[in-house]
Amino acid sequence: MKIKKFDQINVLPFIDIMLVLLVIVLTSASFVSKGTIPIDLPKAGEGKKAVTEKMKTIVINKQGVFYFESKKVNFEKLKQNILNLDPKKDTILIKSDAKSQFQNFVKVIDFLKTKGFEKVSIETQKE
């Protein structure tokens, strides 16, 4: 019996497996590293980029759940948190999912308007 020598190793299956593993690692790493509430922002044209350093953030996801500073709250708790802010000094950033009910967004804007907030920004994606 003669033993056949291998002159080459077929690395194509190894490369395929490594590429699949790389895709899995990269996609899962982006979800873990962001640590944010997943929302699909609505698209808009050109606009000014807001300075987000000292903004208080309100997020509305597509299920209509409210978040204030990354903490899940109901609308009554959201209103209490807003009442603790200064309408003249504090800036509020609203991030609403494109698929969320528009009524939730209107409720937040209406409450901010009735309490006299002057610095309100809305985050969108560039088209």
Helices and strands as residue ranges (DSSP letters): H 12-34, E 43-44, E 55-60, E 66-68, E 71-73, H 75-83, E 91-96, H 102-114, E 120-122, E 125-126
